[in-house]
Amino acid sequence: MDKAHIIREIRRTAEANGGVGLGWRRFEEETGIRYYDWYGKFWTRWSDAVREAGFEPNRMSEAYDDGFLLEKLVLIT
């Protein structure tokens, strides 16, 4: 498994996904390229691999604001 092949697969799957890079678990399911095929050999973070392939890595979900949650709680009660 070489770095160029993994980058090509990241690009291919991202383009098939509307230009959005896949997370590493879904990438593994789609391509058969396992976590340990790239981790520690070429990149230490999946976001670095996605960035090197020319895409913006996915962001973690952010927590809701306390005010928003209190407003929803008031509506429920």
Beta strands, then each sheet from edge to edge (+ up, - down):
end
